[in-house]
């Protein structure tokens, strides 16, 4: 049996796995469906995601990751085990080294929880690296030079902002406002405005396929179905793009404020580099229509979206796994 290295982007919304020499081998939602009485696992990943908001009383769909950290240790371990079995890692590889990414501001206790969950899947050694650093590497930035690279990584549970130079983070911040928050903002707006309750999958669809926060078109309409909170009956309403922009305004403003704070704490020598190079947007949130333009307007700095924002972090683990020296230099 051969030993292989595995890179894992253990995200709040999705888990992506990279195997050295093979590339990205898994990309599935971070969801586990279990039987409530027996705690037996019924489905994991895509299958469990299809059950979200549709499960009968005896089944429960759980998101074990919350705000980029483990909210349910036992379910996270089950989920990791299932995914590793799915890629046949345990059969093909003997005790692989695993590199896992985490937000910049997690506590030592949270970091140890992630590490222990990975070790119990049979890893020979587990490395923990900070998400924005790995995202920058995955986006193709050369962070080893004495010049600034700035990344804004908007995931499912957290937004990580970091300025990197000489291979490490110079200034950074991590806030619990990201893709899942945007979904909840849309749910809240529709609930308060129309007394209509919609599910998470509906809100996510509105965010991805309808919302435009830069140039919303009031004439662009979308039918939304849900449950009328006044009558308790199924109902359909119509929303426009201006409304979805309004729904997300507060969260976008908070991301702008936090990014401004990071820019303000960056040494002036590096600030000039950021003006020249701009900020790179990564993570699923980078795909929100109009976001790059809104950020650029507010921050007065060029904002560019990475070529493949959804996979930057896991691709960065691949680069680190290929470079053993860089991986061994990991501080965690």
QUITA-V233194 format. One record per pair of residues at least 4 apart in sequence whose ideal C-beta (glycine too) atoms are under 8 Angstrom apart, sorted by sequence separation. I is the first residue (numbers start at 1). J is the second residue. D is the distance in whole Angstrom. If there is no record, write none. Layout:
i->I j->J d->D
i->I j->J d->D
This chain:
i->11 j->15 d->6
i->18 j->22 d->8
i->19 j->23 d->7
i->35 j->39 d->7
i->43 j->47 d->4
i->44 j->48 d->5
i->45 j->49 d->7
i->46 j->50 d->7
i->47 j->51 d->7
i->48 j->52 d->7
i->50 j->54 d->8
i->51 j->55 d->5
i->55 j->59 d->4
i->65 j->69 d->7
i->66 j->70 d->8
i->67 j->71 d->8
i->72 j->76 d->6
i->73 j->77 d->6
i->74 j->78 d->7
i->75 j->79 d->6
i->76 j->80 d->6
i->77 j->81 d->6
i->78 j->82 d->6
i->79 j->83 d->6
i->80 j->84 d->6
i->81 j->85 d->6
i->82 j->86 d->6
i->83 j->87 d->7
i->85 j->89 d->7
i->88 j->92 d->5
i->89 j->93 d->5
i->102 j->106 d->5
i->106 j->110 d->4
i->107 j->111 d->7
i->108 j->112 d->6
i->109 j->113 d->7
i->110 j->114 d->7
i->111 j->115 d->6
i->112 j->116 d->6
i->113 j->117 d->6
i->114 j->118 d->7
i->115 j->119 d->6
i->116 j->120 d->6
i->117 j->121 d->7
i->119 j->123 d->5
i->129 j->133 d->6
i->130 j->134 d->7
i->131 j->135 d->6
i->132 j->136 d->6
i->133 j->137 d->7
i->134 j->138 d->6
i->135 j->139 d->6
i->137 j->141 d->7
i->155 j->159 d->7
i->164 j->168 d->7
i->177 j->181 d->5
i->178 j->182 d->7
i->179 j->183 d->7
i->180 j->184 d->7
i->181 j->185 d->6
i->182 j->186 d->7
i->183 j->187 d->6
i->184 j->188 d->6
i->185 j->189 d->6
i->186 j->190 d->6
i->187 j->191 d->6
i->188 j->192 d->6
i->189 j->193 d->6
i->190 j->194 d->5
i->191 j->195 d->7
i->198 j->202 d->4
i->199 j->203 d->7
i->200 j->204 d->6
i->201 j->205 d->6
i->202 j->206 d->7
i->203 j->207 d->6
i->204 j->208 d->6
i->205 j->209 d->6
i->206 j->210 d->5
i->207 j->211 d->5
i->212 j->216 d->5
i->216 j->220 d->7
i->228 j->232 d->7
i->231 j->235 d->7
i->239 j->243 d->5
i->240 j->244 d->8
i->241 j->245 d->6
i->242 j->246 d->6
i->243 j->247 d->6
i->244 j->248 d->7
i->245 j->249 d->7
i->248 j->252 d->5
i->249 j->253 d->6
i->250 j->254 d->7
i->251 j->255 d->7
i->252 j->256 d->6
i->253 j->257 d->6
i->254 j->258 d->6
i->255 j->259 d->6
i->256 j->260 d->6
i->257 j->261 d->7
i->258 j->262 d->7
i->259 j->263 d->6
i->260 j->264 d->6
i->261 j->265 d->7
i->262 j->266 d->7
i->266 j->270 d->5
i->267 j->271 d->7
i->268 j->272 d->7
i->269 j->273 d->8
i->270 j->274 d->7
i->271 j->275 d->7
i->272 j->276 d->7
i->273 j->277 d->6
i->274 j->278 d->7
i->281 j->285 d->8
i->282 j->286 d->6
i->290 j->294 d->6
i->291 j->295 d->6
i->292 j->296 d->6
i->293 j->297 d->6
i->294 j->298 d->6
i->295 j->299 d->6
i->296 j->300 d->8
i->299 j->303 d->7
i->305 j->309 d->6
i->308 j->312 d->6
i->311 j->315 d->5
i->312 j->316 d->6
i->313 j->317 d->7
i->314 j->318 d->7
i->315 j->319 d->7
i->316 j->320 d->7
i->317 j->321 d->6
i->318 j->322 d->6
i->319 j->323 d->7
i->323 j->327 d->6
i->324 j->328 d->6
i->325 j->329 d->6
i->326 j->330 d->8
i->9 j->14 d->8
i->10 j->15 d->6
i->11 j->16 d->7
i->18 j->23 d->7
i->34 j->39 d->6
i->35 j->40 d->5
i->43 j->48 d->4
i->55 j->60 d->6
i->65 j->70 d->6
i->66 j->71 d->4
i->84 j->89 d->5
i->85 j->90 d->6
i->106 j->111 d->6
i->118 j->123 d->5
i->129 j->134 d->5
i->136 j->141 d->4
i->154 j->159 d->5
i->155 j->160 d->7
i->164 j->169 d->6
i->165 j->170 d->5
i->176 j->181 d->7
i->191 j->196 d->7
i->198 j->203 d->6
i->205 j->210 d->8
i->206 j->211 d->6
i->211 j->216 d->8
i->212 j->217 d->7
i->227 j->232 d->7
i->228 j->233 d->5
i->239 j->244 d->7
i->266 j->271 d->5
i->274 j->279 d->7
i->281 j->286 d->4
i->286 j->291 d->7
i->296 j->301 d->7
i->9 j->15 d->7
i->18 j->24 d->5
i->19 j->25 d->5
i->34 j->40 d->6
i->42 j->48 d->8
i->55 j->61 d->5
i->64 j->70 d->7
i->65 j->71 d->6
i->70 j->76 d->5
i->84 j->90 d->6
i->137 j->143 d->6
i->143 j->149 d->5
i->153 j->159 d->7
i->163 j->169 d->7
i->164 j->170 d->7
i->190 j->196 d->5
i->191 j->197 d->6
i->227 j->233 d->7
i->228 j->234 d->7
i->285 j->291 d->7
i->286 j->292 d->7
i->296 j->302 d->6
i->306 j->312 d->5
i->320 j->326 d->5
i->321 j->327 d->6
i->8 j->15 d->7
i->9 j->16 d->4
i->17 j->24 d->7
i->18 j->25 d->7
i->34 j->41 d->6
i->35 j->42 d->6
i->64 j->71 d->6
i->89 j->96 d->6
i->119 j->126 d->5
i->136 j->143 d->5
i->142 j->149 d->8
i->152 j->159 d->7
i->153 j->160 d->4
i->162 j->169 d->5
i->163 j->170 d->5
i->190 j->197 d->8
i->191 j->198 d->8
i->227 j->234 d->6
i->228 j->235 d->4
i->296 j->303 d->4
i->308 j->315 d->7
i->319 j->326 d->8
i->320 j->327 d->5
i->8 j->16 d->7
i->9 j->17 d->8
i->16 j->24 d->6
i->17 j->25 d->6
i->33 j->41 d->7
i->34 j->42 d->6
i->43 j->51 d->6
i->51 j->59 d->7
i->53 j->61 d->8
i->63 j->71 d->8
i->64 j->72 d->4
i->102 j->110 d->8
i->106 j->114 d->8
i->118 j->126 d->5
i->141 j->149 d->4
i->152 j->160 d->8
i->153 j->161 d->8
i->162 j->170 d->8
i->163 j->171 d->5
i->190 j->198 d->6
i->212 j->220 d->8
i->226 j->234 d->8
i->227 j->235 d->7
i->263 j->271 d->7
i->266 j->274 d->7
i->295 j->303 d->5
i->8 j->17 d->5
i->9 j->18 d->8
i->17 j->26 d->4
i->32 j->41 d->6
i->33 j->42 d->5
i->42 j->51 d->8
i->52 j->61 d->5
i->64 j->73 d->8
i->102 j->111 d->6
i->151 j->160 d->8
i->152 j->161 d->5
i->153 j->162 d->8
i->162 j->171 d->7
i->163 j->172 d->7
i->225 j->234 d->7
i->226 j->235 d->6
i->7 j->17 d->7
i->8 j->18 d->8
i->16 j->26 d->7
i->17 j->27 d->8
i->33 j->43 d->4
i->51 j->61 d->5
i->62 j->72 d->6
i->133 j->143 d->7
i->141 j->151 d->7
i->151 j->161 d->8
i->162 j->172 d->4
i->187 j->197 d->8
i->210 j->220 d->7
i->225 j->235 d->7
i->281 j->291 d->7
i->293 j->303 d->8
i->320 j->330 d->8
i->6 j->17 d->6
i->7 j->18 d->4
i->15 j->26 d->7
i->16 j->27 d->5
i->32 j->43 d->8
i->33 j->44 d->7
i->64 j->75 d->4
i->65 j->76 d->7
i->115 j->126 d->5
i->150 j->161 d->8
i->151 j->162 d->6
i->161 j->172 d->6
i->162 j->173 d->8
i->187 j->198 d->6
i->225 j->236 d->5
i->226 j->237 d->8
i->263 j->274 d->7
i->281 j->292 d->6
i->292 j->303 d->5
i->6 j->18 d->7
i->7 j->19 d->8
i->15 j->27 d->8
i->32 j->44 d->5
i->49 j->61 d->8
i->64 j->76 d->4
i->102 j->114 d->6
i->139 j->151 d->7
i->150 j->162 d->7
i->160 j->172 d->7
i->161 j->173 d->5
i->186 j->198 d->8
i->210 j->222 d->5
i->224 j->236 d->7
i->292 j->304 d->7
i->6 j->19 d->6
i->7 j->20 d->8
i->14 j->27 d->6
i->15 j->28 d->6
i->31 j->44 d->7
i->48 j->61 d->6
i->62 j->75 d->5
i->115 j->128 d->6
i->136 j->149 d->6
i->150 j->163 d->5
i->151 j->164 d->7
i->160 j->173 d->8
i->161 j->174 d->7
i->187 j->200 d->7
i->190 j->203 d->8
i->223 j->236 d->6
i->224 j->237 d->5
i->292 j->305 d->5
i->5 j->19 d->8
i->6 j->20 d->8
i->14 j->28 d->7
i->15 j->29 d->8
i->31 j->45 d->7
i->33 j->47 d->7
i->100 j->114 d->6
i->114 j->128 d->6
i->149 j->163 d->7
i->150 j->164 d->7
i->160 j->174 d->5
i->223 j->237 d->8
i->224 j->238 d->7
i->281 j->295 d->7
i->4 j->19 d->6
i->5 j->20 d->4
i->14 j->29 d->6
i->15 j->30 d->5
i->33 j->48 d->4
i->64 j->79 d->6
i->100 j->115 d->8
i->136 j->151 d->4
i->148 j->163 d->6
i->149 j->164 d->5
i->159 j->174 d->7
i->223 j->238 d->6
i->224 j->239 d->6
i->4 j->20 d->6
i->13 j->29 d->7
i->14 j->30 d->6
i->28 j->44 d->8
i->29 j->45 d->6
i->32 j->48 d->6
i->135 j->151 d->5
i->148 j->164 d->7
i->149 j->165 d->7
i->158 j->174 d->5
i->159 j->175 d->5
i->187 j->203 d->5
i->206 j->222 d->7
i->222 j->238 d->7
i->279 j->295 d->7
i->4 j->21 d->7
i->13 j->30 d->6
i->28 j->45 d->3
i->29 j->46 d->6
i->31 j->48 d->4
i->42 j->59 d->6
i->111 j->128 d->6
i->148 j->165 d->5
i->158 j->175 d->7
i->183 j->200 d->6
i->186 j->203 d->4
i->221 j->238 d->5
i->222 j->239 d->6
i->12 j->30 d->6
i->28 j->46 d->5
i->31 j->49 d->5
i->33 j->51 d->5
i->100 j->118 d->6
i->135 j->153 d->5
i->147 j->165 d->6
i->158 j->176 d->6
i->159 j->177 d->6
i->206 j->224 d->7
i->221 j->239 d->7
i->222 j->240 d->8
i->287 j->305 d->8
i->11 j->30 d->6
i->29 j->48 d->7
i->132 j->151 d->5
i->146 j->165 d->6
i->157 j->176 d->7
i->158 j->177 d->8
i->159 j->178 d->5
i->184 j->203 d->7
i->221 j->240 d->5
i->286 j->305 d->5
i->10 j->30 d->8
i->29 j->49 d->4
i->98 j->118 d->5
i->145 j->165 d->8
i->146 j->166 d->5
i->158 j->178 d->5
i->183 j->203 d->4
i->186 j->206 d->5
i->220 j->240 d->6
i->259 j->279 d->8
i->279 j->299 d->7
i->286 j->306 d->7
i->28 j->49 d->8
i->31 j->52 d->6
i->36 j->57 d->7
i->37 j->58 d->7
i->132 j->153 d->5
i->143 j->164 d->4
i->145 j->166 d->7
i->157 j->178 d->6
i->183 j->204 d->5
i->186 j->207 d->6
i->219 j->240 d->7
i->220 j->241 d->5
i->33 j->55 d->7
i->36 j->58 d->6
i->131 j->153 d->6
i->143 j->165 d->7
i->144 j->166 d->7
i->148 j->170 d->7
i->156 j->178 d->6
i->157 j->179 d->8
i->202 j->224 d->7
i->218 j->240 d->5
i->279 j->301 d->6
i->281 j->303 d->6
i->287 j->309 d->6
i->35 j->58 d->6
i->36 j->59 d->7
i->98 j->121 d->8
i->141 j->164 d->7
i->143 j->166 d->8
i->144 j->167 d->5
i->155 j->178 d->5
i->156 j->179 d->5
i->157 j->180 d->6
i->202 j->225 d->7
i->217 j->240 d->7
i->218 j->241 d->7
i->278 j->301 d->6
i->279 j->302 d->7
i->281 j->304 d->7
i->286 j->309 d->4
i->287 j->310 d->7
i->35 j->59 d->6
i->36 j->60 d->5
i->131 j->155 d->7
i->143 j->167 d->6
i->154 j->178 d->5
i->155 j->179 d->7
i->156 j->180 d->5
i->183 j->207 d->6
i->202 j->226 d->7
i->216 j->240 d->7
i->217 j->241 d->5
i->218 j->242 d->5
i->278 j->302 d->3
i->279 j->303 d->5
i->280 j->304 d->6
i->281 j->305 d->5
i->282 j->306 d->5
i->34 j->59 d->7
i->35 j->60 d->8
i->98 j->123 d->4
i->135 j->160 d->8
i->143 j->168 d->8
i->154 j->179 d->7
i->179 j->204 d->8
i->182 j->207 d->5
i->186 j->211 d->8
i->216 j->241 d->4
i->217 j->242 d->8
i->277 j->302 d->8
i->278 j->303 d->6
i->279 j->304 d->7
i->280 j->305 d->8
i->281 j->306 d->6
i->284 j->309 d->7
i->33 j->59 d->6
i->34 j->60 d->6
i->96 j->122 d->8
i->97 j->123 d->7
i->100 j->126 d->7
i->102 j->128 d->6
i->104 j->130 d->5
i->136 j->162 d->7
i->198 j->224 d->6
i->216 j->242 d->5
i->275 j->301 d->6
i->278 j->304 d->5
i->280 j->306 d->5
i->283 j->309 d->6
i->284 j->310 d->6
i->33 j->60 d->7
i->95 j->122 d->6
i->96 j->123 d->6
i->97 j->124 d->6
i->98 j->125 d->7
i->99 j->126 d->8
i->100 j->127 d->7
i->101 j->128 d->8
i->102 j->129 d->8
i->103 j->130 d->7
i->104 j->131 d->7
i->131 j->158 d->8
i->198 j->225 d->8
i->199 j->226 d->7
i->274 j->301 d->6
i->275 j->302 d->8
i->282 j->309 d->5
i->283 j->310 d->7
i->33 j->61 d->5
i->34 j->62 d->6
i->95 j->123 d->7
i->96 j->124 d->6
i->97 j->125 d->5
i->98 j->126 d->5
i->99 j->127 d->5
i->100 j->128 d->6
i->101 j->129 d->6
i->102 j->130 d->7
i->103 j->131 d->6
i->104 j->132 d->6
i->132 j->160 d->4
i->136 j->164 d->6
i->179 j->207 d->8
i->196 j->224 d->7
i->198 j->226 d->4
i->216 j->244 d->7
i->281 j->309 d->6
i->32 j->61 d->7
i->33 j->62 d->7
i->95 j->124 d->4
i->97 j->126 d->8
i->98 j->127 d->7
i->99 j->128 d->8
i->100 j->129 d->8
i->101 j->130 d->7
i->102 j->131 d->6
i->131 j->160 d->5
i->132 j->161 d->7
i->133 j->162 d->7
i->197 j->226 d->5
i->212 j->241 d->5
i->216 j->245 d->4
i->283 j->312 d->7
i->15 j->45 d->7
i->31 j->61 d->6
i->32 j->62 d->5
i->94 j->124 d->8
i->97 j->127 d->7
i->99 j->129 d->6
i->101 j->131 d->5
i->130 j->160 d->8
i->132 j->162 d->4
i->196 j->226 d->4
i->197 j->227 d->5
i->211 j->241 d->7
i->282 j->312 d->4
i->283 j->313 d->8
i->31 j->62 d->7
i->133 j->164 d->6
i->196 j->227 d->7
i->210 j->241 d->7
i->213 j->244 d->8
i->282 j->313 d->7
i->31 j->63 d->6
i->32 j->64 d->6
i->90 j->122 d->6
i->130 j->162 d->8
i->132 j->164 d->7
i->196 j->228 d->6
i->197 j->229 d->6
i->212 j->244 d->8
i->213 j->245 d->5
i->30 j->63 d->6
i->69 j->102 d->7
i->101 j->134 d->5
i->195 j->228 d->6
i->196 j->229 d->7
i->206 j->239 d->8
i->211 j->244 d->4
i->212 j->245 d->7
i->30 j->64 d->7
i->44 j->78 d->8
i->45 j->79 d->8
i->68 j->102 d->7
i->69 j->103 d->7
i->190 j->224 d->6
i->195 j->229 d->5
i->210 j->244 d->6
i->211 j->245 d->7
i->30 j->65 d->5
i->44 j->79 d->6
i->68 j->103 d->4
i->133 j->168 d->7
i->195 j->230 d->5
i->213 j->248 d->6
i->67 j->103 d->8
i->133 j->169 d->6
i->190 j->226 d->7
i->213 j->249 d->8
i->259 j->295 d->7
i->263 j->299 d->7
i->41 j->78 d->6
i->45 j->82 d->7
i->69 j->106 d->5
i->80 j->117 d->6
i->84 j->121 d->5
i->132 j->169 d->7
i->207 j->244 d->8
i->211 j->248 d->7
i->44 j->82 d->4
i->45 j->83 d->7
i->68 j->106 d->7
i->80 j->118 d->7
i->84 j->122 d->8
i->191 j->229 d->7
i->206 j->244 d->6
i->256 j->294 d->8
i->260 j->298 d->8
i->263 j->301 d->7
i->44 j->83 d->7
i->130 j->169 d->6
i->196 j->235 d->6
i->213 j->252 d->6
i->252 j->291 d->7
i->256 j->295 d->7
i->260 j->299 d->7
i->70 j->110 d->7
i->73 j->113 d->6
i->77 j->117 d->5
i->81 j->121 d->5
i->132 j->172 d->6
i->248 j->288 d->8
i->255 j->295 d->8
i->259 j->299 d->6
i->34 j->75 d->7
i->41 j->82 d->7
i->45 j->86 d->8
i->69 j->110 d->4
i->76 j->117 d->5
i->80 j->121 d->5
i->196 j->237 d->5
i->207 j->248 d->8
i->130 j->172 d->8
i->252 j->294 d->6
i->256 j->298 d->5
i->32 j->75 d->5
i->70 j->113 d->5
i->73 j->116 d->8
i->77 j->120 d->6
i->194 j->237 d->5
i->256 j->299 d->7
i->69 j->113 d->7
i->70 j->114 d->6
i->73 j->117 d->7
i->77 j->121 d->7
i->69 j->114 d->7
i->194 j->239 d->8
i->32 j->78 d->6
i->32 j->79 d->5
i->70 j->117 d->7
i->190 j->237 d->7
i->30 j->79 d->7
i->190 j->239 d->7
i->32 j->82 d->8
i->193 j->243 d->7
i->12 j->63 d->7
i->12 j->65 d->5
i->11 j->65 d->7
i->12 j->66 d->7
i->189 j->243 d->7
i->10 j->65 d->7
i->12 j->67 d->7
i->28 j->83 d->7
i->103 j->158 d->5
i->189 j->244 d->8
i->12 j->68 d->6
i->104 j->160 d->5
i->11 j->68 d->8
i->26 j->83 d->6
i->103 j->160 d->5
i->189 j->246 d->7
i->190 j->247 d->8
i->104 j->162 d->7
i->186 j->244 d->6
i->189 j->247 d->4
i->188 j->247 d->7
i->26 j->86 d->6
i->26 j->87 d->5
i->186 j->247 d->5
i->25 j->87 d->5
i->185 j->247 d->5
i->186 j->248 d->7
i->68 j->131 d->8
i->185 j->248 d->5
i->15 j->79 d->7
i->15 j->80 d->8
i->104 j->169 d->7
i->185 j->250 d->7
i->10 j->76 d->8
i->17 j->83 d->6
i->182 j->248 d->6
i->185 j->251 d->6
i->17 j->84 d->8
i->15 j->83 d->6
i->19 j->87 d->7
i->104 j->172 d->5
i->105 j->173 d->7
i->106 j->174 d->8
i->104 j->173 d->7
i->105 j->174 d->4
i->182 j->251 d->6
i->10 j->80 d->8
i->17 j->87 d->6
i->19 j->89 d->7
i->104 j->174 d->5
i->181 j->251 d->5
i->103 j->174 d->4
i->8 j->80 d->8
i->177 j->251 d->5
i->216 j->290 d->8
i->213 j->288 d->6
i->214 j->289 d->7
i->215 j->290 d->6
i->213 j->289 d->7
i->214 j->290 d->3
i->177 j->254 d->5
i->211 j->288 d->7
i->212 j->289 d->4
i->213 j->290 d->4
i->214 j->291 d->8
i->6 j->84 d->8
i->177 j->255 d->6
i->211 j->289 d->6
i->212 j->290 d->5
i->213 j->291 d->6
i->175 j->254 d->7
i->208 j->287 d->7
i->214 j->293 d->4
i->175 j->255 d->7
i->214 j->294 d->5
i->207 j->288 d->7
i->213 j->294 d->6
i->6 j->89 d->6
i->175 j->258 d->5
i->4 j->89 d->7
i->173 j->258 d->5
i->173 j->259 d->8
i->6 j->93 d->8
i->68 j->155 d->7
i->4 j->92 d->7
i->69 j->157 d->8
i->173 j->261 d->6
i->4 j->93 d->4
i->68 j->157 d->4
i->173 j->262 d->5
i->2 j->92 d->7
i->3 j->93 d->6
i->6 j->96 d->5
i->8 j->98 d->6
i->10 j->100 d->5
i->67 j->157 d->4
i->68 j->158 d->4
i->172 j->262 d->6
i->1 j->92 d->7
i->2 j->93 d->6
i->3 j->94 d->5
i->5 j->96 d->6
i->6 j->97 d->7
i->7 j->98 d->8
i->8 j->99 d->7
i->10 j->101 d->7
i->65 j->156 d->8
i->66 j->157 d->6
i->67 j->158 d->6
i->171 j->262 d->5
i->1 j->93 d->7
i->2 j->94 d->7
i->3 j->95 d->6
i->4 j->96 d->5
i->5 j->97 d->5
i->6 j->98 d->5
i->7 j->99 d->5
i->8 j->100 d->5
i->9 j->101 d->5
i->10 j->102 d->7
i->65 j->157 d->7
i->1 j->94 d->4
i->3 j->96 d->6
i->5 j->98 d->8
i->6 j->99 d->7
i->7 j->100 d->8
i->8 j->101 d->7
i->3 j->97 d->7
i->5 j->99 d->7
i->171 j->265 d->5
i->171 j->266 d->5
i->159 j->255 d->5
i->170 j->266 d->7
i->161 j->258 d->6
i->170 j->267 d->7
i->161 j->259 d->5
i->159 j->258 d->7
i->163 j->262 d->6
i->162 j->262 d->7
i->163 j->263 d->8
i->170 j->270 d->6
i->154 j->255 d->7
i->161 j->262 d->5
i->152 j->255 d->8
i->163 j->266 d->5
i->182 j->285 d->7
i->10 j->114 d->7
i->179 j->283 d->8
i->165 j->270 d->6
i->178 j->283 d->7
i->179 j->284 d->5
i->68 j->174 d->7
i->179 j->285 d->5
i->182 j->288 d->7
i->152 j->259 d->6
i->163 j->270 d->6
i->178 j->285 d->6
i->68 j->176 d->8
i->67 j->176 d->4
i->8 j->118 d->7
i->163 j->274 d->7
i->150 j->262 d->8
i->150 j->263 d->8
i->150 j->266 d->8
i->6 j->123 d->8
i->148 j->266 d->7
i->3 j->124 d->7
i->9 j->131 d->8
i->148 j->270 d->4
i->147 j->270 d->7
i->148 j->271 d->7
i->149 j->273 d->8
i->150 j->274 d->5
i->159 j->283 d->8
i->148 j->273 d->4
i->30 j->156 d->8
i->147 j->273 d->5
i->148 j->274 d->5
i->159 j->285 d->7
i->150 j->277 d->7
i->152 j->279 d->5
i->154 j->281 d->7
i->149 j->277 d->7
i->150 j->278 d->8
i->151 j->279 d->7
i->152 j->280 d->7
i->154 j->282 d->8
i->155 j->283 d->5
i->156 j->284 d->7
i->148 j->277 d->7
i->150 j->279 d->5
i->151 j->280 d->5
i->152 j->281 d->5
i->153 j->282 d->5
i->154 j->283 d->4
i->155 j->284 d->6
i->147 j->277 d->8
i->150 j->280 d->7
i->152 j->282 d->7
i->153 j->283 d->5
i->154 j->284 d->7
i->155 j->285 d->7
i->149 j->280 d->7
i->151 j->282 d->6
i->154 j->285 d->3
i->154 j->286 d->6
i->152 j->286 d->8
i->154 j->288 d->8
i->154 j->291 d->8
i->141 j->280 d->7
i->139 j->280 d->5
i->13 j->155 d->7
i->14 j->156 d->7
i->12 j->155 d->6
i->13 j->156 d->3
i->139 j->282 d->6
i->152 j->295 d->7
i->11 j->155 d->5
i->12 j->156 d->4
i->13 j->157 d->7
i->136 j->280 d->7
i->138 j->282 d->7
i->11 j->156 d->5
i->12 j->157 d->3
i->11 j->157 d->7
i->12 j->158 d->7
i->53 j->199 d->4
i->136 j->282 d->8
i->52 j->199 d->7
i->53 j->200 d->6
i->135 j->282 d->4
i->52 j->200 d->6
i->53 j->201 d->6
i->135 j->283 d->7
i->52 j->201 d->6
i->152 j->303 d->8
i->155 j->313 d->8
i->153 j->312 d->7
i->153 j->313 d->7
i->12 j->178 d->7
i->13 j->179 d->6
i->140 j->306 d->8
i->12 j->179 d->8
i->13 j->180 d->7
i->139 j->306 d->4
i->140 j->307 d->7
i->12 j->180 d->6
i->138 j->306 d->8
i->139 j->307 d->7
i->135 j->306 d->8
i->138 j->311 d->7
i->139 j->312 d->5
i->138 j->312 d->4
i->138 j->313 d->6
i->138 j->314 d->7
i->135 j->312 d->5
i->138 j->315 d->4
i->139 j->316 d->8
i->134 j->312 d->8
i->135 j->313 d->5
i->138 j->316 d->3
i->134 j->313 d->5
i->137 j->316 d->4
i->138 j->317 d->8
i->136 j->316 d->7
i->138 j->318 d->8
i->135 j->316 d->6
i->138 j->319 d->7
i->131 j->313 d->6
i->134 j->316 d->4
i->137 j->319 d->5
i->133 j->316 d->8
i->134 j->317 d->6
i->137 j->320 d->7
i->134 j->320 d->7
i->129 j->317 d->8
i->129 j->320 d->7
i->127 j->327 d->6
i->129 j->330 d->5
i->128 j->330 d->7
i->127 j->330 d->5
i->129 j->332 d->7
i->128 j->332 d->4
i->127 j->332 d->7
i->101 j->313 d->5
i->101 j->314 d->8
i->101 j->316 d->8
i->101 j->317 d->7
i->115 j->332 d->8
i->99 j->317 d->5
i->99 j->320 d->6
i->111 j->332 d->7
i->99 j->321 d->6
i->97 j->321 d->8
i->99 j->327 d->7
i->97 j->327 d->8
i->99 j->330 d->8
i->14 j->284 d->8
i->13 j->284 d->6
i->27 j->311 d->8
i->24 j->311 d->6
i->24 j->314 d->6
i->24 j->315 d->7
i->24 j->318 d->8
i->16 j->311 d->6
i->23 j->318 d->7
i->14 j->310 d->8
i->18 j->314 d->5
i->16 j->313 d->7
i->17 j->314 d->7
i->18 j->315 d->7
i->16 j->314 d->4
i->20 j->318 d->7
i->18 j->317 d->5
i->18 j->318 d->5
i->20 j->321 d->5
i->11 j->313 d->8
i->20 j->322 d->7
i->18 j->321 d->7
i->9 j->313 d->4
i->9 j->314 d->4
i->8 j->314 d->7
i->7 j->314 d->6
i->9 j->317 d->7
i->7 j->316 d->8
i->8 j->317 d->7
i->7 j->317 d->3
i->7 j->318 d->6
i->7 j->320 d->7
i->7 j->321 d->5
i->6 j->321 d->8
i->5 j->321 d->4
